[in-house]
């Protein structure tokens, strides 16, 4: 990782915000910060719930971010504080074992994920003492990756404080892995774009090996983010991990139906690779092999020739042990269809055709329908918001992030942005007092932001 200069500060956050963080740090800890770390949130333009299935996604970093001020010391303790008073301070010894409570996720546990990841990566028996003050502008539980940005920022802080070094790719992979300490079995998109983003560019993120390819977004349109004001914490519920498990089971069922050894296959992309099939052929295979009715545990165990105990320990995760029925056809259908839409989206962006904005909008609309009907990761408020956005002038609108609440992302012709914002404000936010109070942070145009970085205090 490289350090950034003063111009980075002005591009990524206001000087007033940085000075406020510095002054608050000095008042709280009695010393000046030695460095700052920054990690952005993200909006996924298309490719929902397919990164953990092994497929490419197409996000961009947003200007909202996590910013931390840090000083390294010899106190023997690590003190974490947040500018937002609703998040309590937390202190731990530099030599104690880092414990993360999956059942009761609090803000500092996400920081501890990054801390623990760096500690284990470098085999550090004792971490450097430090004081850290965090400031976030990403709305929490909104589907814009506030939690992953905090994990990434924590990994960056811990690496710098302990005078270690990793590449951006290695940091992204490490932070994706260590966020699982809190129980979220994500696929790595959030951490990858947080580190690999470049200002002004969206990215096609591919996995194994991790790589990011520039995607030029079309001129003449902007992306608007709107929050439905329903919060969803991935680590606090099992919705997200149930979908991960359903895709895992579907992969094994498809593999077994085609005579493959399913024991080592956990991702739907692996099955496609083994079969040397196209995405269209995989969609046909889903219709042929998997029935649309729910599968019981017993039916799955019989089809995979495993015991109930093996199923629980080898397939299910810790917070999905209670699940008795699984939808496999719908989940696999979404994944293969969404993977095809991502590739089509990238292709249309590259072609820069006259009708590219309309085509991209249609792909976004198809994605939302699939998320709503096949993956069942939307909610009534999100569906209402997407409908309002389309009626207000968006050419395409879809949920973004895990779903079950959070945000929609809409593609809006540049000349219609002002009327679009006003129409959404009047139709969705102002009629509801709670939404109206949140509107200032819940409806905004976003440009592709830059990736995570360290800024040294001068």
C-alpha positions as CSV (number, residue, x, y, z in Angstrom):
1,X,0.0,0.0,0.0
2,X,1.2,3.5,-0.8
3,X,0.5,6.7,1.2
4,X,-1.5,9.5,-0.4
5,X,-0.7,13.2,-0.4
6,X,-2.8,16.2,0.7
7,X,-4.8,16.4,-2.6
8,X,-6.2,12.9,-1.8
9,X,-7.8,14.4,1.3
10,X,-9.7,17.1,-0.6
11,X,-10.9,14.6,-3.2
12,X,-12.1,12.0,-0.7
13,X,-13.6,14.0,2.1
14,X,-13.9,17.7,3.1
15,X,-11.0,19.4,5.0
16,X,-13.6,20.4,7.6
17,X,-14.4,16.8,8.3
18,X,-10.7,15.9,8.6
19,X,-10.0,18.8,11.0
20,X,-13.0,17.9,13.1
21,X,-11.7,14.4,13.4
22,X,-8.3,15.6,14.3
23,X,-9.5,18.1,16.9
24,X,-11.9,15.5,18.5
25,X,-9.0,13.0,18.6
26,X,-6.7,15.5,20.3
27,X,-9.4,16.4,22.9
28,X,-10.1,12.7,23.6
29,X,-6.6,11.3,23.7
30,X,-4.4,14.3,24.5
31,X,-2.2,13.9,21.5
32,X,-2.3,14.4,17.7
33,X,-3.0,11.5,15.3
34,X,0.1,10.2,13.5
35,X,-1.8,9.0,10.4
36,X,-5.3,8.5,8.9
37,X,-6.8,5.6,7.1
38,X,-9.6,5.7,4.7
39,X,-11.8,3.0,3.1
40,X,-14.8,3.7,0.9
41,X,-18.3,2.1,0.7
42,X,-19.5,0.8,-2.6
43,X,-22.6,0.4,-4.8
44,X,-23.0,-2.7,-6.8
45,X,-24.3,-1.7,-10.2
46,X,-25.2,-5.3,-11.2
47,X,-24.2,-8.8,-10.0
48,X,-26.1,-9.3,-6.8
49,X,-25.4,-12.4,-4.6
50,X,-23.1,-14.0,-7.1
51,X,-19.6,-13.2,-5.8
52,X,-19.8,-16.0,-3.2
53,X,-20.9,-18.3,-6.0
54,X,-17.6,-17.6,-7.9
55,X,-19.0,-15.1,-10.5
56,X,-17.8,-11.6,-11.5
57,X,-19.5,-8.5,-10.2
58,X,-19.6,-4.9,-11.3
59,X,-19.4,-2.4,-8.5
60,X,-18.0,1.1,-8.0
61,X,-16.7,2.7,-4.9
62,X,-18.7,5.6,-3.6
63,X,-17.6,8.9,-2.0
64,X,-19.1,8.0,1.4
65,X,-16.4,6.3,3.5
66,X,-14.9,5.2,6.8
67,X,-12.1,7.5,8.0
68,X,-9.9,6.8,11.0
69,X,-7.4,8.9,12.9
70,X,-4.7,6.9,14.6
71,X,-1.7,7.3,17.0
72,X,0.6,4.4,17.9
73,X,1.9,4.2,21.5
74,X,3.4,2.0,24.1
75,X,0.4,1.8,26.4
76,X,-0.1,-1.9,25.9
77,X,-3.7,-1.3,24.9
78,X,-5.7,-0.7,21.8
79,X,-8.5,1.9,22.3
80,X,-11.3,2.2,19.7
81,X,-13.6,5.2,19.7
82,X,-16.3,6.5,17.3
83,X,-17.2,10.1,16.6
84,X,-20.9,9.0,16.7
85,X,-21.8,8.9,20.4
86,X,-24.3,6.0,19.9
87,X,-21.2,3.7,19.4
88,X,-19.4,3.1,22.7
89,X,-15.6,3.1,23.2
90,X,-13.8,-0.2,23.4
91,X,-10.4,-1.1,24.9
92,X,-8.4,-4.4,24.8
93,X,-5.0,-5.4,25.8
94,X,-2.4,-5.8,23.0
95,X,-1.6,-9.3,24.2
96,X,-5.1,-10.7,24.9
97,X,-6.9,-13.0,22.5
98,X,-9.3,-11.2,20.2
99,X,-12.9,-12.4,20.8
100,X,-15.7,-11.6,18.4
101,X,-19.2,-12.3,19.4
102,X,-21.2,-13.5,16.3
103,X,-24.4,-13.5,18.2
104,X,-24.3,-9.9,19.2
105,X,-22.6,-7.8,16.5
106,X,-21.4,-4.4,17.6
107,X,-19.5,-1.8,15.7
108,X,-16.1,-2.5,17.3
109,X,-16.4,-6.2,16.4
110,X,-16.0,-5.3,12.7
111,X,-12.9,-3.4,13.6
112,X,-11.6,-6.4,15.5
113,X,-12.1,-8.6,12.4
114,X,-9.5,-6.5,10.6
115,X,-7.3,-6.4,13.6
116,X,-7.4,-10.2,14.0
117,X,-6.8,-10.8,10.3
118,X,-3.6,-8.8,10.3
119,X,-2.4,-10.3,13.5
120,X,-2.9,-13.9,12.2
121,X,-1.5,-13.1,8.7
122,X,1.8,-11.9,10.2
123,X,1.8,-14.1,13.3
124,X,2.0,-11.2,15.7
125,X,2.0,-12.4,19.3
126,X,1.6,-8.8,20.6
127,X,0.0,-6.0,18.6
128,X,1.2,-2.4,18.7
129,X,-0.7,-0.2,21.1
130,X,-2.8,2.5,19.5
131,X,-5.6,5.0,19.9
132,X,-8.1,5.1,17.0
133,X,-11.0,7.4,16.4
134,X,-13.4,6.4,13.6
135,X,-15.8,8.6,11.6
136,X,-18.2,7.1,9.0
137,X,-20.4,8.7,6.4
138,X,-21.8,5.5,5.0
139,X,-25.4,4.9,6.2
140,X,-25.3,1.8,8.4
141,X,-27.2,-1.4,7.3
142,X,-28.0,0.3,4.0
143,X,-26.5,-2.2,1.5
144,X,-23.6,0.2,0.8
145,X,-21.0,-1.9,2.6
146,X,-20.4,0.2,5.7
147,X,-19.4,-2.9,7.7
148,X,-16.9,-4.2,5.1
149,X,-15.4,-0.7,4.8
150,X,-14.9,-0.7,8.5
151,X,-13.2,-4.1,8.3
152,X,-11.0,-2.8,5.5
153,X,-10.1,0.4,7.3
154,X,-9.2,-1.7,10.4
155,X,-7.0,-4.0,8.4
156,X,-5.2,-1.0,6.9
157,X,-4.8,0.7,10.3
158,X,-3.4,-2.4,12.0
159,X,-1.0,-3.1,9.1
160,X,0.4,0.5,9.3
161,X,0.5,0.6,13.1
162,X,2.5,-2.6,13.2
163,X,4.8,-1.5,10.3
164,X,3.8,-4.4,8.0
165,X,3.0,-4.3,4.3
166,X,0.7,-6.1,1.9
167,X,-0.4,-5.4,-1.7
168,X,-4.0,-4.1,-2.3
169,X,-5.0,-7.4,-3.7
170,X,-3.6,-9.3,-0.7
171,X,-5.3,-6.9,1.7
172,X,-8.6,-7.3,-0.1
173,X,-8.4,-11.1,0.0
174,X,-7.4,-11.0,3.7
175,X,-10.2,-8.6,4.7
176,X,-12.8,-10.8,2.8
177,X,-11.6,-13.8,4.8
178,X,-11.4,-12.1,8.2
179,X,-14.9,-10.6,8.0
180,X,-16.1,-14.1,8.3
181,X,-15.1,-14.0,12.0
182,X,-18.4,-12.2,12.6
183,X,-20.3,-14.8,10.7
184,X,-20.9,-13.3,7.3
185,X,-20.0,-15.7,4.5
186,X,-19.5,-13.1,1.7
187,X,-17.7,-13.6,-1.5
188,X,-15.2,-10.7,-1.5
189,X,-16.8,-8.1,-3.7
190,X,-17.0,-5.4,-1.0
191,X,-13.4,-5.7,0.2
192,X,-12.1,-5.9,-3.4
193,X,-13.7,-2.7,-4.6
194,X,-12.8,-0.9,-1.4
195,X,-9.1,-1.5,-2.0
196,X,-9.0,-1.7,-5.8
197,X,-11.3,1.1,-6.8
198,X,-10.0,4.0,-8.9
199,X,-11.6,7.5,-9.0
200,X,-13.9,7.9,-12.0
201,X,-14.1,4.2,-12.9
202,X,-16.4,1.2,-12.1
203,X,-14.7,-2.2,-12.0
204,X,-15.4,-5.7,-13.1
205,X,-14.2,-7.8,-10.2
206,X,-13.2,-11.4,-10.9
207,X,-12.2,-14.0,-8.4
208,X,-9.6,-16.8,-8.2
209,X,-7.4,-15.0,-9.1
210,X,-8.7,-11.7,-7.8
211,X,-8.4,-9.0,-10.5
212,X,-10.2,-5.8,-11.3
213,X,-10.8,-4.5,-14.9
214,X,-11.8,-0.9,-15.6
215,X,-15.4,-0.4,-16.9
216,X,-16.1,2.9,-18.5
217,X,-19.6,4.0,-17.7
218,X,-21.6,5.7,-20.4
219,X,-21.6,9.5,-20.8
220,X,-25.1,11.0,-20.5
221,X,-26.2,9.2,-17.4
222,X,-25.5,9.2,-13.7
223,X,-26.2,6.7,-10.8
224,X,-28.4,7.8,-8.0
225,X,-28.5,6.0,-4.7
226,X,-31.7,6.0,-2.6
227,X,-32.2,4.4,0.8
228,X,-35.6,2.7,1.5
229,X,-34.9,3.4,5.2
230,X,-35.3,-0.2,6.2
231,X,-32.1,-1.4,7.9
232,X,-30.7,-4.9,7.5
233,X,-27.7,-6.2,9.4
234,X,-26.2,-9.2,7.6
235,X,-24.4,-10.5,10.6
236,X,-27.4,-10.2,12.9
237,X,-29.7,-12.3,10.8
238,X,-29.5,-15.6,8.9
239,X,-31.1,-14.5,5.6
240,X,-27.8,-13.9,3.9
241,X,-26.1,-17.1,5.0
242,X,-29.2,-19.2,4.1
243,X,-28.8,-18.0,0.5
244,X,-25.1,-18.9,0.6
245,X,-26.0,-22.4,1.8
246,X,-28.9,-22.9,-0.8
247,X,-26.4,-22.0,-3.6
248,X,-23.9,-24.5,-2.1
249,X,-26.5,-27.2,-2.0
250,X,-27.7,-26.4,-5.6
251,X,-24.1,-26.7,-6.8
252,X,-23.7,-30.1,-5.3
253,X,-27.1,-31.3,-6.6
254,X,-26.3,-30.2,-10.2
255,X,-22.8,-31.7,-10.0
256,X,-24.1,-35.1,-8.8
257,X,-26.8,-35.1,-11.5
258,X,-24.0,-34.9,-14.1
259,X,-21.8,-37.5,-12.5
260,X,-19.3,-35.2,-11.0
261,X,-17.7,-35.7,-7.5
262,X,-19.7,-33.2,-5.5
263,X,-17.7,-33.4,-2.3
264,X,-15.2,-30.7,-3.3
265,X,-17.7,-28.5,-5.1
266,X,-19.1,-25.6,-3.2
267,X,-19.8,-22.9,-5.8
268,X,-22.2,-22.8,-8.8
269,X,-19.3,-21.4,-11.0
270,X,-17.2,-24.5,-10.2
271,X,-19.9,-26.7,-11.6
272,X,-20.1,-24.7,-14.8
273,X,-16.3,-24.9,-15.1
274,X,-16.2,-28.6,-14.6
275,X,-18.9,-29.2,-17.2
276,X,-17.4,-26.7,-19.7
277,X,-20.9,-25.4,-20.2
278,X,-22.2,-21.9,-21.1
279,X,-24.4,-19.9,-18.8
280,X,-27.3,-20.6,-21.1
281,X,-26.6,-24.3,-20.8
282,X,-26.4,-24.1,-17.0
283,X,-29.8,-22.3,-16.9
284,X,-31.3,-25.2,-18.9
285,X,-29.6,-27.7,-16.6
286,X,-31.2,-26.0,-13.6
287,X,-34.7,-26.4,-15.2
288,X,-33.9,-30.1,-16.0
289,X,-32.4,-31.1,-12.6
290,X,-33.9,-29.0,-9.8
291,X,-37.6,-28.8,-9.1
292,X,-39.1,-25.4,-8.1
293,X,-40.7,-26.8,-4.9
294,X,-38.8,-26.5,-1.7
295,X,-36.4,-29.3,-0.8
296,X,-36.4,-30.9,2.6
297,X,-33.3,-31.9,4.5
298,X,-34.2,-35.5,4.0
299,X,-34.6,-35.2,0.2
300,X,-31.2,-33.4,-0.1
301,X,-29.4,-35.9,2.1
302,X,-30.8,-38.8,0.0
303,X,-29.9,-37.1,-3.3
304,X,-26.3,-36.3,-2.1
305,X,-25.9,-39.6,-0.2
306,X,-24.9,-38.0,3.0
307,X,-26.1,-38.4,6.6
308,X,-28.0,-35.7,8.4
309,X,-24.9,-35.1,10.6
310,X,-22.6,-34.7,7.6
311,X,-25.1,-32.3,6.0
312,X,-25.1,-30.2,9.2
313,X,-21.3,-30.1,9.6
314,X,-20.1,-30.1,6.0
315,X,-22.8,-28.0,4.2
316,X,-24.7,-25.8,6.7
317,X,-23.1,-22.8,8.5
318,X,-23.4,-22.1,12.2
319,X,-26.4,-19.8,11.9
320,X,-28.3,-21.9,9.4
321,X,-28.5,-25.1,11.4
322,X,-32.2,-24.4,12.1
323,X,-33.2,-24.4,8.5
324,X,-35.3,-27.3,7.4
325,X,-36.4,-26.4,3.8
326,X,-34.4,-24.9,0.9
327,X,-35.2,-23.3,-2.4
328,X,-32.6,-24.5,-4.9
329,X,-34.1,-24.0,-8.4
330,X,-34.9,-20.4,-7.8
331,X,-31.5,-19.5,-6.3
332,X,-29.5,-21.2,-9.0
333,X,-31.6,-19.7,-11.7
334,X,-30.9,-16.2,-10.3
335,X,-27.2,-16.8,-10.0
336,X,-26.6,-18.1,-13.6
337,X,-29.0,-15.4,-15.0
338,X,-27.3,-12.6,-13.0
339,X,-23.9,-13.8,-14.0
340,X,-24.9,-13.5,-17.7
341,X,-26.3,-10.0,-17.0
342,X,-23.0,-8.8,-15.6
343,X,-21.1,-9.9,-18.7
344,X,-23.7,-8.3,-20.9
345,X,-23.5,-5.1,-18.9
346,X,-19.7,-4.9,-19.3
347,X,-20.0,-5.6,-23.0
348,X,-22.6,-2.8,-23.5
349,X,-20.4,-0.4,-21.6
350,X,-17.4,-1.3,-23.9
351,X,-19.4,-0.9,-27.1
352,X,-20.5,2.7,-26.3
353,X,-23.5,2.2,-28.6
354,X,-26.2,4.8,-29.2
355,X,-28.8,2.8,-27.2
356,X,-26.3,1.7,-24.4
357,X,-28.0,3.7,-21.6
358,X,-31.4,2.1,-22.4
359,X,-29.9,-1.4,-22.6
360,X,-28.1,-1.0,-19.3
361,X,-31.3,0.2,-17.7
362,X,-33.1,-2.9,-18.9
363,X,-30.4,-5.2,-17.5
364,X,-30.7,-3.4,-14.1
365,X,-34.5,-3.8,-14.2
366,X,-34.2,-7.6,-15.0
367,X,-31.7,-7.9,-12.1
368,X,-34.2,-6.4,-9.6
369,X,-37.0,-8.7,-10.8
370,X,-34.7,-11.7,-10.4
371,X,-33.6,-10.5,-6.9
372,X,-37.2,-10.0,-5.9
373,X,-38.8,-13.1,-7.4
374,X,-36.1,-15.8,-7.5
375,X,-33.6,-14.8,-4.8
376,X,-36.3,-13.2,-2.6
377,X,-33.9,-10.7,-1.1
378,X,-36.0,-7.6,-1.6
379,X,-38.7,-6.2,0.7
380,X,-41.9,-4.2,0.1
381,X,-40.3,-0.8,0.8
382,X,-37.4,-1.5,-1.6
383,X,-39.9,-2.6,-4.3
384,X,-41.9,0.5,-3.8
385,X,-38.8,2.7,-4.0
386,X,-37.6,1.0,-7.2
387,X,-41.1,1.6,-8.7
388,X,-41.0,5.2,-7.7
389,X,-37.5,5.7,-9.2
390,X,-38.7,4.2,-12.5
391,X,-41.8,6.4,-12.6
392,X,-39.6,9.4,-11.8
393,X,-37.4,9.1,-14.8
394,X,-34.8,6.4,-14.2
395,X,-34.1,4.1,-17.2
396,X,-33.1,1.3,-14.8
397,X,-33.4,0.7,-11.0
398,X,-32.6,-2.2,-8.8
399,X,-31.8,-3.1,-5.2
400,X,-28.1,-3.0,-4.4
401,X,-26.2,-4.9,-1.6
402,X,-27.5,-7.8,0.4
403,X,-31.1,-6.6,0.2
404,X,-34.0,-7.2,2.7
405,X,-33.7,-3.4,3.1
406,X,-31.1,-0.8,2.3
407,X,-30.6,1.0,-1.0
408,X,-31.7,1.0,-4.6
409,X,-29.4,2.3,-7.4
410,X,-30.9,4.0,-10.4
411,X,-29.5,5.0,-13.7
412,X,-30.8,8.4,-14.7
413,X,-30.2,10.5,-17.8
414,X,-28.0,13.4,-16.8
415,X,-30.5,16.0,-18.0
416,X,-33.3,14.5,-15.8
417,X,-31.3,14.3,-12.5
418,X,-32.8,17.4,-10.8
419,X,-36.4,16.5,-11.7
420,X,-35.8,12.8,-10.7
421,X,-34.4,13.8,-7.3
422,X,-37.4,16.0,-6.6
423,X,-39.9,13.5,-7.8
424,X,-38.4,10.7,-5.6
425,X,-38.3,13.1,-2.7
426,X,-41.9,14.0,-3.0
427,X,-43.2,10.5,-3.8
428,X,-41.2,8.4,-1.3
429,X,-39.6,10.5,1.4
430,X,-41.7,13.5,2.2
431,X,-45.0,11.6,2.8
432,X,-43.4,9.6,5.7
433,X,-42.0,11.7,8.6
434,X,-39.3,9.1,9.5
435,X,-38.2,8.9,5.9
436,X,-38.3,12.7,5.5
437,X,-36.0,13.0,8.5
438,X,-33.5,10.7,6.9
439,X,-33.7,12.1,3.4
440,X,-30.6,14.2,3.6
441,X,-28.4,11.1,3.8
442,X,-30.7,8.8,1.8
443,X,-30.9,10.3,-1.7
444,X,-27.8,11.3,-3.6
445,X,-25.9,11.2,-6.9
446,X,-22.7,9.1,-6.6
447,X,-19.6,9.2,-8.7
448,X,-17.0,6.4,-8.7
449,X,-14.6,7.1,-5.8
450,X,-11.1,6.0,-5.1
451,X,-9.8,3.1,-3.1
452,X,-8.6,2.7,0.5
453,X,-5.4,4.5,1.4
454,X,-3.2,5.7,4.3
455,X,-2.5,9.5,4.8
456,X,0.4,10.4,7.0
457,X,0.1,13.4,9.3
458,X,2.4,16.2,8.2
